[in-house]
Amino acid sequence: MPNKFLSAMLAKWGRGEKLTPHAGSWSIAPKINSVYRLNDAALKEQMFYAFADEADIDDTIKLLGRCHRQQSDTARQLYQDIQANLRCHRNFVIGVIPAEYKSYTGLVASKLANRYNKPAIVLREVDPTLWSGSFRSPVPLLSIINTSDIAQAQGHESSAGIVVKKADLGRFCQWLDEQQIDTTGDIEVAACLDVADITLELCEQIEQYGHLWGKDVDCPRFFTELTIPPNTMVLCGKAGNTFRFPPFIKFGCTDEEMAKFGTNTQKNVQLIYELSVNEYGGQRYPQAKIVDWEIEDVGESDESAINWDEIFK
């Protein structure tokens, strides 16, 4: 019998998905994790009893939603604040956040790695002699760090915790910058698609086999190149940093990415994305969640470059 609390969370945040590794990782797990980051014992207990069907499920879901929003606001502020002490090296970026936010090092490192497309290390003070924190990396890094005999990392190759003595931090940074770390490698895609190829039927097929992604089979990614005339891009979301250009969407755009669309020129955009189904107003639509992109100016608008009626039908 399905767990009532888990089913309720999936109905609330799953965007119509079935319970798959993808839905669990992106829709449910972040809300649960936010409870542990707040370190509220009473809320942890309530969540436990909701799983056991011994606490009010609707009330608990509201509390989880509130925790997740608070976590997002805190991570966003820490990401902004860390810019003041961020050091950008050839191979990586590194910065420090206040010790009381120790559970946020991974979230902030993830934001930095996405922005700079290189390993990002975020530390906090443990005591007067020791740093600990997290790193996130677009390439495997844990094994490299653990050959240094200076710092120690535990976790996954691209997402792990790290510990380094304060006295050794400068030496470690110099050592890491001397390593051969390539963050410019190609991203494998399943196919190159035209916009017209991104159909609801294709997205539903990918969603149907979503139970496979995250195990021995990677979620398929696709490539499309298109031209966007000036003043046709939409930024939405509460923070105004969500790119929307049907069927493409990218959450959490950086200031640099948004600035590239601020000029009144035509854009050539190369996109790598994952396909899903978006449910809105009782209708289902194809959706392409952008993983990576390159944006460049190509001059004045050429309305004949793309069939806008086809995209916005």
N, C-alpha and C positions, 0 to 999 in steps of 0.2 A: 504494500500500500504506500503511495507517495506520501512523503512528509508534508504536512499541511503548511508549515512555516516556509519551507523551501519552495513549495508550489506557489504560495502567496508572493514571495519575493520575485520569483520568475515572472508571475503575472504582472507585477508592478514595474519591474525594471528590465525584463527580458526582451522587450520590443517584439513580442510574438514568437520568439524562438522557443524551441524545445530545450530541455536540459541537456546541453552539450558542453564539452570542455571550453569551447569558445564563449558560450553564454555564461558559464560559471565564472570564468576568468575575468570577463569584461563587465558583466552586469551585476553579479551577486558578490563575488569575493571582495571587491573594493569596499562595499558597504560593511561587510563583516570586519575587514581589516581596520576600518576607521574606528570601530569600537575599541579595539585593542590599542590603537595609537592614543586615544583619549585617556586610557588607563583608569576608566570609571568602573570600579568593582560592581556596583549595583546594576549598571547597564549590562555588563558581561553576564551577570547572573540572570537578568531578565531575558537576555537573548538565549541563554542556555535553556531556560524553562519554556521559551517559545518553541524551540526545536523539539522539546518534549511534550508540546501541546498542553502546557500547564501555565501559560501566561497569555495575555491578550495579544493576539497576532497583529491586528491592525495598529494597536498602540506601539508595539515594538518596531514595526516597519516604519512608522513615522519617526521614531527616535533614531533608527539607523539612517534614514534619509537626512535627518538633521546633523548627525555625526559626520556623514560623508560630506555635506556642504561645508561644515566647519573645517574638516580636514583639507578640502580643496582650497578654501580661503587662506588657511595657514600656510599650505605648501606654496601657493602663489606669492604670498608676502615674503616667505623665506627665499624664494627664487629671485625676487626683486632685490632683497637686501643683500644677498650673497654677491651680487655684481660688484659691490664696493671692495671686496677682498679677493675676488676671483683672479687666479693667475692662469694665464693661457700659455701653455707650453706647445712645442711642436707636435708632440704625440698625444697630449691630454690636457684637460683643464682640471683645476683643483681649487677648492674653497672650503670655508669653515662656517658652520652655523652654531648658534648658542647651544650649550650643553643640554638645556632642558628640552630641546626638540630632537633628542637622539633618535626617536622613532621615525623622523622625517628625512633622514639622510638619503635613503633610497629614492624617495619621491622627488627630491630636489635634484639628485644626480641624474635621474631619468630625464627630467626637463632639460638639463644642461647637455646631456648626450644627444638629445634630439636636436637641440639648437646648433651645436657645434659639430655634430657628426664625427665625434671622436670620444674616446673614453673620458668619463667625468668622475672625479673622486670628490666626495663630500665628507668632511670630518667634523667631529665634535670632541671637546676635551673630556677625557675620562678622569684624569688627575694631573698634577703638575708635570708629570713625566711622559704621559701617553695620550696619543690620538687614537680614536676608533671611528668607524663610519661605514660607508658603502661606496661601491662603484657600479656604474652602468656603462656598458660598452657596446658599440656596433659590431665589434669583432671579439673573438675569444681572448681573454686577458688573464684569467685566474692563474693558469699554469705558468705564464710568463712572470707574473708578480712573485710566485712562490719559488722561482729559481734565483731570486735576488739575494736571499739570506738577509734582507733588510726589513721587509714588511711581510706580513702573513695574511692570506685571503682564504675565506671559506665560503662555499656556496656553489653557484653555477659559473661556468666559464665567462659569461657576459653579465652576470648579475650576482654580486656577492658582497659580503662584509670584509672589511680590511682593518688591520691594526698595525700601527707603526709608532715607534718611540719618537718623542719630540726631538730628541737629539739626532735622530737618523733621518728626519723628514727631508732636509735639504739634499742629503746624499741619495736618498731614494728617488727624489724628483729628477735629479741629474741622471741617475742610472736608467730610469724609465724612459727618459727622453732620448737616450742613446740606443734604445732597442729598435728593431725593425718591425714596426707596427703599421700595417697598410689598412687604412679605413676607406680606400677609394675603390674597392673591388666591385665587380658587377653584382647585381641582384638578379637571381634566377626568377623568371616568370614562366607561367604556364602557356601564355599566348599573347600575341599583340592584337588588340581589338580596335575596330572603329567604334565610334559612339553608337552607331545603329546596331552593333552586335551586342550591346549591353542590354539584354532583354530581361523582363520579369521571369520568363521561363528559365533562363540560364541561372539567374540569382536563386530561384527556388530549387534548382537542381543542386547547387552548391550548399544551400541551407539544409537540404534533405540529407546530405552526407556529412553534416557538421559534426556528427559523433566521432568521426575519424580524425579531425584536425586536433593537433596537440598530442597525439600519440606517436605512431610511427610515420604518419603522413602529415606534411605541412599543409596549412591552408593555402590554396592556390592564389597566386598573385598575377596580375595582368598589367600590360603596358598599353598606353594610348598617348598619342601626340595630337594636340589640337591648337587652333588659333582662337584667341578670345579678343573680340573688339574692345575698345576702351569703354569704361562706364557700364559694363554689363555684369561685373562680378558683384556678388552679394556677401557682405559680412554680417553674421547674425550671432545669436546666442547672447547670454547675459553679459559676457565680457566683450562682446563685439569682435571676437577673434576666431569665429568659425567660418571658414570658406564654404560657400554654397554655390554650385554651378551644375545644375541637374545633368546627370545623376551623381556628380562628384561632390564629395564633402570631405573637409579636413578640419578636425577639431584642434583647438589650442595653437593656432598660428602664432609665430613669433612676431615681434615688432618689425623685424627685417623683412619677413615674408609679406606682411600686410603693406609695408611701404612700397614693395615692388609693384603692387596693384594701384598705388596712389597716383601714378603718372598717367596722363591722358594719351596713352599710346597703346597700340595693339600688342598683345602678348602671345608669344609661342610658349606653350606649356607641355612638358613631357611628364607623364604621371605613371606611378606604379601604385596599384591599389588592390584591395580585397573586396569581393562582391558580397552583398547581403541584401536582405529584403527590409524595406522600411514600411511600417504600417502607420497611416495617418488618416484620421477622419473616416475610418472604416474601409480605406482603400490600401492596396499593397503596391509599392513602387520599387523598381530596381534602385539599388544604392551602391555606389563605389566609394569605399572609405580609403582615402589617400594615405599611403605609407610613406612615400617619398616623391619629390617633384623637383623640376628645374624650371625656372621662369626667366624669360628674357624678352626685352623689347624688340619688336620687329617693324616699328614705324607706324604709319598711318593705317587706319582701319580699312580692311578689304571685306565688305559684307558678303562677297561671293565665296569667301574662303571656307564657309561652313554653312550647313543647312539649319538655320535657327528654328524654322518651323518644325523640323524633325525632332530637335532637342527639347523644345518647350511644348510639344503637343500634349 
